[in-house]
C-alpha cells in the first residue's frame, strides 16, 4: 500500500474519508482519520446548523462553524485535514475562503463544476496557497472540462481528482435511470479518467493522482480499484459506525440495523438522485407526503424552496442529531455491511489486513501460475502457518 502523494503532501494511508453532511463528519471523525494516517474531511454543507443563530445569521454561522471545526480538528491531530465543499451552495466562495485562510491541507470541490475562484485565490495565486485543490467528478468528461478551464484561465490544474461512481451515498452525479439499471463500473470510470488526466500531467509536468470513491468499502475493494490506476480511495460509509463519527448513536444504528434491500434511491429536493437508507420518513416522502417548512435562506442554488416537499438540509441535520422520525441517513451501496460500532483505528486495521491479504493472494497466484487454485488456499490472516495446497 503506497502513500498517496498530492503535490508536496505525503499521506501515508491512501484513504480520504468522505465528507458527509449535515454534521456527520466534523472535527471528531476528521481528526481520528487523520491520526490514523489518512485524510480526515470536515463537511462544510450547512455546517452552521450546529450554531444557535443559524436561522438569523446563516452566512456568518456557516463561516464561524467551519472555522471552529477546522481549528478544533487541528488541536486534535497533526495529520492531514481537508474540507468538503459543494460548489452548489450559495456561500461557496465565502466558505472556500475560510478554508483557505485556515490553511486547510486539501479541499474537495463537488456538486458542480468549480470554475469560479474567490478573490483570495486570484490575489494570492495558486502557487502561494498551502491548500491542495481536488475536484470531485462522476466522469472523465467532467474532469476534462474542469482541467481544461483551469489550464486556460488559471495556468494551473487541480492537484488531484476524485472520481465518484454510481454506488456512492448521498447526492449522485448520475441520472436516476442510470442508477437503477446496469451501472457504469467504477473501474471503467477510473481508467478513463486516468487516461484523460495523463495529457494534462504531461503538459504541466505534474503528477495528478486519481482517487476512487463510491462503493469502496473493504480492503479488497481498495486493492482491486487501485489495480485499475487509482492512487487512493475515498470512503464515507465505512467510517459512519465508528465511535469518533460526529453523528448521533441513533444515526449510526441506522447503518448497523439496515439490510441490503433497505439501501434505496430517492429524489432529492435539489433535483438530484440520492442514495439513502429507507425508513419511515423516506417512505412518507416517496408516497407524496410533504413536510412544510419556512426557508430562511436559499442554501442551495438549485433548490426551489417554494415548491419542494421538504427541506433536505433540515432533514439531514435532524437525522445527524438522532431525530430519525424527521430525517433520514444518506449511505453508500454497501452500508448494510456494518455490524458494530468500532474505533477508526480498528476500521483502518481491518482495511489494511484485507488489502494485504488480497496483495498476498495476487503474489501467490503469480508465483504458482497454473498451479494456483484459489479455493484450496486458506488465508485466515497474515501470520506464519498459512496453508497452501497445490493442485
ZAKE-767466 format. One line per 3 residues: number of its first residue (from 1); their letters; for each residue x, y, z of N, C-alpha, C. Coordinates in steps of 0.1 Angstrom, whole numbers, plus 5000, padded with zeros to 4 digits. Layout:
BEGIN
NUM = a = X/Y/Z/X/Y/Z/X/Y/Z  ...
***
This chain:
BEGIN
1 = xxx = 5009/4988/5000/5000/5000/5000/5009/5012/5000  5010/5019/4989/5019/5030/4987/5012/5043/4993  5020/5052/4998/5015/5065/5002/5008/5072/4991
4 = xxx = 4999/5081/4994/4992/5090/4984/5000/5103/4984  5005/5107/4973/5013/5119/4971/5004/5129/4963  5001/5140/4970/4994/5151/4963/5003/5163/4964
7 = xxx = 5010/5166/4953/5020/5176/4953/5030/5173/4963  5033/5183/4972/5043/5180/4982/5037/5174/4995  5025/5170/4994/5018/5165/5006/5018/5150/5005
10 = xxx = 5024/5143/5015/5025/5129/5015/5016/5123/5026  5007/5114/5021/4997/5108/5030/5000/5093/5031  5004/5089/5043/5008/5075/5045/4998/5065/5042
13 = xxx = 4985/5068/5046/4974/5059/5043/4966/5065/5031  4965/5058/5020/4959/5064/5008/4944/5063/5009  4938/5068/5020/4924/5069/5022/4920/5083/5025
16 = xxx = 4910/5088/5017/4904/5101/5021/4890/5097/5026  4888/5102/5039/4874/5099/5045/4864/5109/5038  4853/5103/5034/4843/5111/5027/4838/5122/5035
19 = xxx = 4835/5134/5029/4828/5145/5037/4813/5142/5037  4808/5141/5049/4794/5137/5050/4786/5147/5058  4776/5153/5052/4768/5163/5059/4753/5159/5059
22 = xxx = 4746/5165/5068/4749/5177/5075/4754/5172/5089  4766/5176/5093/4771/5174/5107/4774/5159/5110  4777/5151/5099/4781/5137/5101/4796/5136/5103
25 = xxx = 4804/5143/5094/4818/5143/5096/4823/5157/5099  4826/5159/5112/4831/5172/5116/4845/5170/5122  4849/5177/5132/4863/5176/5137/4866/5163/5144
28 = xxx = 4856/5156/5150/4858/5144/5157/4862/5133/5147  4854/5130/5137/4858/5120/5127/4870/5124/5119  4871/5136/5115/4882/5140/5106/4895/5139/5113
31 = xxx = 4896/5143/5126/4909/5142/5133/4913/5128/5136  4903/5119/5138/4906/5105/5140/4911/5098/5128  4906/5101/5116/4911/5095/5104/4925/5101/5101
34 = xxx = 4927/5114/5104/4940/5120/5102/4950/5113/5111  4946/5111/5123/4956/5104/5132/4959/5090/5128  4950/5084/5121/4952/5070/5116/4961/5070/5103
37 = xxx = 4964/5082/5098/4973/5083/5086/4967/5087/5074  4953/5088/5073/4946/5092/5061/4943/5106/5061  4934/5110/5052/4930/5124/5052/4916/5125/5058
40 = xxx = 4915/5133/5069/4902/5135/5075/4895/5147/5069  4882/5145/5066/4875/5156/5059/4863/5161/5068  4862/5174/5069/4851/5181/5075/4841/5185/5064
43 = xxx = 4828/5182/5066/4818/5186/5056/4814/5200/5059  4814/5209/5049/4810/5223/5052/4796/5225/5049  4789/5216/5043/4775/5219/5039/4766/5221/5051
46 = xxx = 4760/5233/5051/4751/5237/5062/4757/5235/5075  4770/5236/5076/4777/5234/5089/4772/5243/5100  4767/5255/5096/4762/5265/5106/4750/5261/5113
49 = xxx = 4744/5250/5109/4732/5245/5116/4736/5240/5130  4748/5238/5133/4753/5235/5146/4754/5247/5155  4752/5259/5149/4753/5272/5157/4739/5276/5160
52 = xxx = 4737/5282/5172/4723/5287/5177/4717/5298/5169  4725/5306/5162/4719/5317/5154/4719/5314/5139  4719/5302/5135/4719/5298/5121/4708/5304/5113
55 = xxx = 4695/5304/5118/4684/5308/5111/4684/5323/5109  4691/5331/5117/4691/5345/5116/4704/5350/5109  4714/5344/5111/4727/5348/5106/4734/5336/5099
58 = xxx = 4727/5331/5089/4732/5318/5083/4746/5319/5077  4749/5330/5070/4762/5331/5064/4773/5332/5074  4771/5340/5084/4781/5342/5095/4782/5329/5103
61 = xxx = 4771/5322/5105/4771/5310/5113/4778/5299/5105  4777/5298/5092/4784/5288/5085/4799/5291/5085  4803/5303/5083/4817/5306/5083/4823/5304/5097
64 = xxx = 4816/5308/5108/4821/5306/5121/4822/5292/5125  4812/5284/5121/4812/5269/5124/4823/5262/5117  4825/5266/5104/4836/5259/5097/4850/5262/5103
67 = xxx = 4852/5275/5106/4865/5279/5112/4867/5272/5125  4856/5271/5133/4857/5265/5146/4860/5250/5145  4854/5243/5135/4856/5229/5134/4870/5226/5129
70 = xxx = 4875/5234/5119/4889/5233/5114/4899/5234/5126  4897/5244/5134/4906/5247/5145/4906/5236/5155  4894/5231/5158/4892/5221/5168/4899/5208/5163
73 = xxx = 4897/5205/5150/4904/5193/5144/4919/5194/5145  4924/5206/5142/4938/5209/5143/4944/5207/5157  4936/5210/5167/4940/5208/5181/4941/5193/5185
76 = xxx = 4934/5185/5177/4934/5170/5180/4943/5162/5171  4949/5168/5161/4958/5160/5152/4968/5168/5146  4979/5162/5142/4990/5168/5134/4989/5162/5120
79 = xxx = 4979/5154/5117/4977/5147/5105/4971/5156/5094  4968/5150/5083/4963/5158/5071/4948/5159/5072  4943/5172/5071/4929/5175/5072/4924/5182/5059
82 = xxx = 4911/5180/5056/4905/5187/5045/4891/5191/5047  4885/5198/5038/4871/5203/5038/4865/5199/5025  4852/5193/5027/4844/5190/5015/4834/5201/5013
85 = xxx = 4834/5207/5001/4826/5219/4999/4818/5217/4986  4805/5219/4987/4796/5218/4975/4796/5232/4967  4800/5231/4955/4800/5243/4946/4786/5248/4945
88 = xxx = 4776/5240/4947/4762/5244/4945/4756/5252/4957  4764/5254/4968/4758/5262/4979/4760/5276/4976  4751/5285/4981/4751/5299/4978/4763/5306/4983
91 = xxx = 4768/5302/4994/4780/5308/5000/4793/5300/4998  4794/5294/4986/4805/5286/4982/4818/5294/4983  4819/5306/4977/4831/5314/4977/4835/5318/4991
94 = xxx = 4825/5321/5000/4828/5325/5013/4834/5314/5021  4828/5302/5020/4833/5291/5028/4847/5286/5023  4848/5287/5009/4861/5283/5004/4872/5292/5009
97 = xxx = 4869/5305/5010/4879/5315/5015/4882/5312/5030  4873/5308/5038/4875/5305/5052/4885/5293/5053  4882/5283/5045/4891/5271/5045/4905/5274/5041
100 = xxx = 4906/5283/5031/4920/5287/5026/4927/5295/5036  4919/5304/5043/4925/5313/5053/4930/5304/5065  4923/5293/5068/4927/5284/5079/4938/5275/5074
103 = xxx = 4943/5276/5062/4953/5268/5056/4950/5253/5058  4938/5249/5054/4934/5235/5054/4943/5228/5043  4946/5216/5046/4955/5209/5037/4950/5206/5023
106 = xxx = 4937/5201/5023/4931/5198/5010/4917/5203/5010  4911/5206/4999/4897/5210/4998/4891/5202/4986  4880/5195/4988/4874/5187/4978/4861/5195/4974
109 = xxx = 4861/5197/4960/4850/5206/4955/4841/5197/4946  4829/5195/4951/4819/5186/4944/4806/5193/4942  4796/5186/4936/4783/5191/4934/4783/5203/4925
112 = xxx = 4790/5202/4914/4791/5213/4904/4805/5215/4899  4807/5222/4889/4820/5225/4883/4827/5236/4890  4838/5234/4896/4845/5245/4903/4852/5254/4893
115 = xxx = 4845/5263/4887/4851/5272/4877/4854/5286/4882  4847/5289/4892/4849/5303/4899/4858/5301/4911  4867/5311/4912/4875/5311/4924/4874/5324/4931
118 = xxx = 4874/5324/4945/4872/5337/4952/4884/5346/4950  4882/5358/4954/4893/5369/4953/4905/5364/4961  4904/5357/4971/4915/5352/4979/4925/5345/4970
121 = xxx = 4920/5336/4961/4928/5328/4952/4934/5337/4941  4926/5345/4935/4931/5353/4924/4942/5363/4928  4941/5368/4940/4951/5377/4945/4964/5370/4949
124 = xxx = 4962/5359/4956/4975/5352/4961/4981/5344/4951  4973/5337/4942/4978/5328/4932/4979/5314/4938  4976/5304/4930/4976/5290/4934/4989/5286/4940
127 = xxx = 5000/5290/4934/5013/5286/4939/5017/5291/4953  5010/5301/4957/5013/5307/4971/5002/5303/4981  4994/5293/4978/4984/5288/4987/4988/5274/4992
130 = xxx = 4987/5272/5005/4990/5259/5011/4981/5248/5007  4969/5251/5005/4958/5241/5002/4959/5234/4989  4957/5221/4988/4956/5214/4976/4941/5213/4971
133 = xxx = 4939/5215/4958/4926/5216/4953/4922/5202/4946  4911/5197/4950/4907/5183/4945/4892/5184/4940  4890/5185/4927/4876/5185/4923/4870/5170/4924
136 = xxx = 4857/5169/4926/4851/5156/4926/4842/5155/4913  4844/5144/4905/4837/5143/4893/4830/5129/4892  4821/5128/4883/4815/5114/4880/4818/5109/4867
139 = xxx = 4827/5116/4859/4831/5111/4846/4844/5117/4842  4851/5111/4832/4863/5116/4827/4860/5129/4819  4848/5129/4813/4844/5141/4806/4843/5154/4815
142 = xxx = 4837/5152/4827/4837/5163/4836/4851/5167/4841  4859/5158/4843/4873/5161/4847/4880/5169/4836  4878/5165/4823/4884/5172/4812/4879/5187/4812
145 = xxx = 4866/5189/4814/4861/5203/4814/4867/5211/4824  4869/5206/4836/4875/5213/4847/4889/5216/4845  4897/5206/4841/4911/5207/4839/4914/5217/4827
148 = xxx = 4906/5216/4817/4908/5224/4805/4905/5239/4809  4895/5241/4817/4892/5255/4821/4903/5261/4830  4907/5253/4839/4918/5258/4848/4930/5260/4841
151 = xxx = 4934/5252/4831/4946/5253/4824/4946/5266/4816  4934/5269/4810/4933/5281/4801/4932/5294/4809  4924/5293/4820/4921/5306/4828/4930/5308/4840
154 = xxx = 4936/5298/4845/4945/5299/4857/4959/5295/4855  4962/5289/4843/4975/5284/4840/4979/5274/4852  4970/5267/4856/4972/5258/4868/4961/5247/4866
157 = xxx = 4965/5235/4871/4955/5224/4871/4953/5219/4885  4942/5213/4888/4940/5207/4902/4951/5197/4906  4952/5196/4919/4963/5188/4924/4960/5173/4925
160 = xxx = 4947/5170/4924/4943/5156/4924/4928/5156/4919  4922/5145/4917/4908/5144/4913/4902/5132/4919  4890/5134/4924/4882/5122/4930/4872/5118/4919
163 = xxx = 4872/5106/4915/4861/5100/4906/4852/5093/4915  4839/5097/4916/4829/5091/4924/4819/5084/4915  4818/5071/4917/4810/5063/4909/4795/5062/4913
166 = xxx = 4787/5055/4906/4772/5055/4909/4768/5047/4922  4777/5041/4929/4774/5033/4941/4776/5041/4953  4779/5054/4952/4782/5062/4964/4769/5065/4971
169 = xxx = 4771/5071/4983/4759/5075/4991/4757/5090/4989  4746/5095/4993/4743/5110/4992/4739/5113/4978  4741/5126/4975/4737/5131/4962/4747/5125/4951
172 = xxx = 4741/5122/4940/4749/5115/4930/4749/5122/4916  4760/5122/4910/4762/5129/4897/4757/5121/4885  4746/5113/4887/4741/5105/4876/4726/5106/4875
175 = xxx = 4720/5103/4863/4706/5103/4862/4700/5091/4870  4688/5093/4874/4682/5082/4883/4682/5069/4875  4678/5069/4862/4677/5057/4854/4691/5050/4853
178 = xxx = 4701/5058/4854/4715/5052/4853/4719/5045/4866  4711/5047/4876/4714/5041/4889/4706/5028/4892  4695/5027/4884/4686/5016/4886/4688/5004/4876
181 = xxx = 4696/5007/4866/4698/4996/4856/4713/4991/4857  4719/4988/4846/4733/4984/4846/4742/4997/4849  4748/4998/4860/4755/5010/4863/4769/5009/4857
184 = xxx = 4775/5020/4855/4789/5021/4849/4798/5017/4860  4807/5007/4858/4816/5002/4868/4826/5013/4872  4829/5014/4885/4838/5024/4890/4852/5022/4883
187 = xxx = 4856/5010/4881/4868/5007/4874/4870/5013/4861  4859/5013/4853/4859/5019/4840/4860/5034/4841  4853/5040/4851/4854/5055/4853/4869/5059/4857
190 = xxx = 4875/5051/4865/4888/5054/4869/4898/5053/4858  4897/5042/4850/4907/5040/4839/4905/5052/4828  4893/5055/4826/4890/5066/4816/4896/5080/4821
193 = xxx = 4894/5082/4834/4899/5095/4840/4914/5095/4841  4920/5084/4844/4935/5083/4844/4940/5087/4831  4934/5081/4820/4939/5084/4807/4937/5099/4803
196 = xxx = 4926/5104/4806/4923/5118/4803/4932/5127/4810  4935/5125/4823/4943/5134/4831/4958/5133/4827  4962/5121/4822/4976/5120/4818/4980/5130/4808
199 = xxx = 4972/5135/4799/4975/5145/4790/4979/5158/4797  4971/5162/4807/4974/5174/4815/4987/5172/4823  4989/5160/4828/5001/5158/4836/5013/5160/4828
202 = xxx = 5013/5156/4815/5025/5158/4806/5026/5173/4803  5015/5180/4801/5016/5194/4797/5021/5202/4809  5017/5199/4821/5021/5207/4832/5032/5201/4840
205 = xxx = 5037/5190/4836/5048/5183/4842/5045/5181/4857  5033/5175/4860/5028/5174/4874/5021/5161/4875  5023/5154/4886/5016/5142/4889/5003/5145/4895
208 = xxx = 4992/5140/4889/4978/5143/4895/4972/5130/4898  4972/5126/4911/4966/5113/4914/4951/5112/4913  4946/5101/4908/4931/5099/4906/4927/5090/4918
211 = xxx = 4917/5095/4926/4912/5089/4938/4898/5083/4935  4896/5071/4939/4883/5065/4935/4873/5064/4947  4861/5067/4945/4851/5066/4955/4837/5061/4950
214 = xxx = 4829/5056/4959/4816/5051/4955/4816/5036/4955  4811/5030/4966/4811/5016/4967/4824/5009/4972  4833/5018/4976/4846/5012/4981/4845/5011/4996
217 = xxx = 4844/4999/5001/4841/4996/5015/4851/4988/5022  4857/4979/5015/4867/4969/5022/4881/4971/5016  4890/4965/5023/4904/4964/5018/4905/4958/5005
220 = xxx = 4896/4948/5002/4896/4941/4989/4892/4951/4978  4881/4959/4981/4877/4969/4972/4888/4979/4969  4896/4983/4979/4907/4992/4978/4917/4986/4968
223 = xxx = 4921/4974/4971/4931/4967/4963/4927/4966/4948  4915/4962/4946/4910/4960/4932/4910/4973/4924  4905/4983/4930/4903/4996/4923/4917/5002/4921
226 = xxx = 4926/5000/4930/4940/5006/4929/4948/4999/4918  4943/4986/4915/4950/4979/4903/4945/4985/4890  4935/4993/4890/4930/5000/4878/4935/5014/4876
229 = xxx = 4944/5018/4885/4951/5031/4883/4948/5041/4894  4939/5038/4903/4936/5048/4914/4948/5048/4923  4952/5060/4928/4963/5061/4937/4958/5061/4952
232 = xxx = 4945/5063/4953/4939/5063/4967/4924/5061/4965  4918/5060/4977/4903/5058/4977/4896/5068/4986  4884/5071/4983/4876/5079/4992/4865/5070/4998
235 = xxx = 4864/5070/5011/4854/5061/5018/4846/5069/5029  4833/5069/5027/4825/5076/5037/4817/5066/5046  4809/5058/5040/4800/5049/5048/4808/5040/5058
238 = xxx = 4820/5036/5054/4827/5027/5063/4831/5034/5077  4831/5047/5076/4835/5054/5089/4824/5060/5097  4811/5057/5092/4800/5062/5100/4798/5054/5113
241 = xxx = 4798/5041/5112/4796/5034/5125/4809/5033/5133  4815/5044/5136/4827/5045/5145/4823/5054/5157  4831/5052/5168/4829/5059/5180/4832/5074/5177
244 = xxx = 4841/5077/5168/4845/5091/5166/4836/5098/5156  4828/5092/5149/4819/5098/5139/4810/5108/5147  4808/5120/5142/4801/5131/5149/4786/5129/5149
247 = xxx = 4781/5120/5142/4766/5118/5142/4762/5111/5155  4749/5112/5158/4743/5106/5170/4743/5090/5169  4742/5084/5180/4742/5069/5181/4730/5064/5173
250 = xxx = 4719/5071/5173/4708/5066/5165/4710/5066/5150  4718/5076/5146/4722/5076/5131/4731/5064/5128  4740/5061/5137/4749/5050/5134/4742/5037/5135
253 = xxx = 4732/5036/5144/4725/5023/5145/4716/5021/5132  4713/5032/5125/4705/5030/5113/4713/5022/5103  4726/5024/5103/4735/5017/5094/4736/5002/5099
256 = xxx = 4738/5000/5112/4740/4987/5117/4728/4978/5115  4716/4984/5116/4703/4977/5116/4698/4976/5101  4705/4982/5092/4700/4981/5078/4703/4968/5071
259 = xxx = 4695/4965/5061/4697/4953/5053/4699/4958/5038  4704/4949/5030/4708/4953/5016/4696/4959/5009  4684/4954/5011/4672/4959/5004/4668/4972/5010
262 = xxx = 4673/4977/5021/4670/4990/5026/4677/5001/5020  4688/4998/5013/4695/5009/5006/4687/5012/4993  4683/5025/4992/4674/5029/4981/4678/5042/4975
265 = xxx = 4672/5045/4963/4675/5057/4956/4663/5066/4959  4665/5079/4962/4655/5089/4965/4656/5100/4955  4645/5108/4953/4646/5120/4946/4648/5132/4956
268 = xxx = 4659/5138/4955/4662/5149/4964/4656/5162/4960  4652/5171/4969/4645/5183/4965/4654/5192/4957  4667/5190/4957/4677/5198/4950/4678/5194/4935
271 = xxx = 4670/5184/4931/4670/5180/4917/4680/5169/4913  4685/5162/4923/4695/5151/4921/4690/5139/4927  4693/5127/4922/4690/5115/4929/4700/5113/4940
274 = xxx = 4696/5106/4950/4705/5103/4962/4703/5089/4967  4713/5084/4973/4712/5070/4979/4711/5071/4994  4701/5065/5000/4698/5066/5014/4693/5053/5020
277 = xxx = 4692/5052/5033/4686/5041/5039/4672/5043/5042  4664/5034/5037/4649/5035/5037/4644/5035/5052  4636/5045/5055/4630/5045/5069/4616/5051/5067
280 = xxx = 4609/5054/5078/4595/5059/5078/4595/5072/5070  4604/5081/5073/4605/5094/5066/4606/5093/5051  4615/5084/5047/4617/5082/5032/4604/5076/5026
283 = xxx = 4597/5067/5033/4585/5061/5028/4574/5072/5027  4574/5081/5036/4564/5091/5036/4566/5101/5024  4579/5104/5022/4582/5113/5011/4579/5106/4997
286 = xxx = 4583/5094/4996/4581/5086/4984/4566/5085/4981  4558/5085/4991/4543/5083/4989/4536/5096/4986  4544/5107/4986/4539/5120/4982/4536/5129/4993
289 = xxx = 4539/5125/5006/4536/5134/5017/4547/5145/5017  4542/5157/5021/4551/5168/5022/4554/5172/5036  4565/5179/5038/4569/5184/5052/4570/5199/5051
292 = xxx = 4560/5206/5053/4560/5221/5052/4571/5227/5060  4578/5237/5055/4588/5244/5062/4590/5258/5057  4596/5266/5065/4599/5280/5061/4614/5281/5057
295 = xxx = 4617/5285/5045/4631/5287/5041/4636/5300/5045  4645/5301/5054/4651/5314/5058/4661/5319/5049  4667/5310/5041/4676/5315/5030/4678/5303/5021
298 = xxx = 4682/5306/5009/4683/5296/4999/4697/5290/4999  4699/5280/5007/4713/5275/5009/4719/5268/4996  4710/5262/4988/4715/5256/4975/4709/5264/4964
301 = xxx = 4717/5267/4954/4713/5275/4943/4702/5268/4935  4702/5255/4934/4692/5248/4926/4679/5244/4933  4678/5247/4945/4666/5244/4953/4655/5253/4951
304 = xxx = 4643/5248/4946/4631/5256/4945/4624/5255/4958  4628/5263/4968/4623/5262/4982/4608/5264/4983  4601/5270/4974/4587/5273/4975/4579/5261/4971
307 = xxx = 4585/5252/4963/4577/5240/4958/4582/5227/4962  4594/5226/4968/4599/5213/4972/4591/5207/4984  4590/5194/4985/4582/5188/4996/4588/5188/5010
310 = xxx = 4601/5191/5011/4607/5192/5024/4621/5198/5023  4626/5203/5034/4640/5209/5034/4650/5197/5037  4658/5195/5027/4667/5183/5028/4678/5187/5039
313 = xxx = 4682/5199/5039/4693/5203/5049/4687/5200/5063  4675/5204/5066/4669/5202/5079/4667/5187/5082  4663/5180/5072/4661/5165/5074/4674/5158/5077
316 = xxx = 4684/5162/5070/4698/5156/5073/4703/5160/5086  4701/5172/5090/4705/5177/5104/4697/5170/5115  4684/5168/5112/4676/5161/5122/4681/5147/5124
319 = xxx = 4685/5140/5113/4690/5127/5114/4703/5126/5122  4712/5136/5118/4725/5136/5125/4724/5138/5140  4714/5145/5144/4712/5147/5159/4703/5136/5165
322 = xxx = 4699/5126/5157/4692/5115/5163/4677/5115/5161  4671/5125/5154/4657/5126/5152/4654/5119/5138  4654/5106/5138/4652/5099/5126/4637/5099/5121
325 = xxx = 4628/5103/5130/4614/5104/5126/4612/5116/5116  4621/5125/5117/4620/5137/5108/4632/5138/5099  4639/5127/5096/4650/5128/5088/4654/5114/5083
328 = xxx = 4665/5113/5076/4670/5100/5071/4685/5101/5069  4691/5089/5067/4705/5088/5066/4709/5085/5051  4717/5094/5046/4724/5091/5033/4734/5079/5036
331 = xxx = 4736/5071/5026/4745/5059/5028/4749/5054/5014  4761/5048/5014/4766/5041/5002/4760/5028/5000  4762/5022/4989/4755/5009/4985/4759/4998/4994
334 = xxx = 4770/4998/5001/4774/4987/5010/4773/4991/5025  4766/5001/5028/4764/5005/5042/4758/4994/5050  4750/4985/5045/4744/4975/5052/4754/4964/5057
337 = xxx = 4766/4965/5053/4776/4955/5058/4781/4958/5072  4777/4970/5077/4781/4974/5091/4774/4965/5101  4781/4960/5111/4775/4951/5121/4778/4956/5135
340 = xxx = 4787/4966/5137/4790/4970/5150/4797/4984/5149  4797/4990/5161/4804/5003/5162/4819/5001/5166  4828/5006/5159/4842/5004/5162/4849/5017/5163
343 = xxx = 4862/5016/5166/4870/5029/5166/4875/5030/5151  4879/5042/5148/4885/5044/5135/4898/5036/5133  4905/5035/5144/4918/5027/5144/4915/5012/5140
346 = xxx = 4904/5007/5146/4900/4993/5143/4896/4991/5128  4889/5001/5123/4884/5001/5109/4897/5001/5100  4906/5010/5103/4918/5011/5094/4926/4998/5095
349 = xxx = 4927/4992/5107/4935/4980/5107/4928/4969/5099  4915/4968/5100/4908/4958/5092/4910/4960/5077  4910/4973/5073/4912/4976/5059/4926/4972/5054
352 = xxx = 4936/4974/5063/4949/4971/5059/4951/4956/5058  4945/4948/5067/4946/4933/5067/4939/4928/5054  4928/4934/5051/4920/4929/5039/4928/4932/5026
355 = xxx = 4934/4944/5026/4942/4949/5015/4954/4940/5013  4962/4937/5023/4974/4930/5022/4971/4915/5020  4959/4910/5024/4955/4897/5021/4953/4895/5006
358 = xxx = 4947/4905/5000/4945/4904/4985/4958/4905/4978  4967/4914/4983/4980/4915/4977/4988/4902/4978  4987/4895/4989/4994/4883/4991/4989/4872/4982
361 = xxx = 4976/4872/4980/4969/4862/4972/4974/4864/4957  4975/4877/4953/4980/4880/4940/4994/4876/4938  5002/4878/4948/5016/4874/4948/5017/4858/4946
364 = xxx = 5010/4851/4954/5010/4836/4953/5005/4832/4940  4995/4838/4934/4989/4835/4921/5000/4837/4911  5007/4848/4911/5018/4850/4901/5029/4840/4903
367 = xxx = 5032/4836/4915/5043/4827/4918/5040/4813/4913  5027/4809/4916/5023/4795/4913/5019/4793/4898  5014/4804/4892/5009/4803/4878/4997/4793/4877
370 = xxx = 4998/4784/4868/4987/4775/4865/4983/4765/4877  4993/4764/4886/4990/4755/4898/4981/4762/4908  4978/4775/4906/4971/4783/4916/4956/4779/4916
373 = xxx = 4951/4774/4927/4937/4771/4929/4932/4779/4941  4925/4790/4939/4921/4799/4950/4913/4792/4961  4904/4783/4958/4896/4776/4968/4904/4767/4977
376 = xxx = 4916/4764/4973/4925/4755/4980/4935/4763/4989  4934/4776/4989/4943/4784/4997/4935/4789/5009  4941/4787/5021/4935/4791/5033/4943/4803/5039
379 = xxx = 4937/4815/5038/4944/4827/5043/4936/4834/5054  4934/4828/5066/4926/4834/5076/4932/4847/5081  4945/4849/5080/4951/4861/5084/4966/4861/5080
382 = xxx = 4972/4872/5082/4986/4873/5077/4996/4869/5088  4996/4856/5091/5005/4851/5101/5012/4839/5096  5024/4835/5101/5030/4823/5097/5021/4811/5098
385 = xxx = 5023/4800/5090/5015/4789/5091/5004/4788/5081  5003/4798/5072/4993/4798/5061/4994/4785/5053  4983/4778/5051/4983/4766/5044/4980/4768/5029
388 = xxx = 4989/4764/5021/4987/4765/5006/4988/4751/5000  4977/4747/4994/4977/4734/4988/4978/4735/4973  4987/4728/4967/4989/4728/4952/4979/4719/4945
391 = x = 4975/4722/4933/4966/4713/4926/4974/4701/4921
***
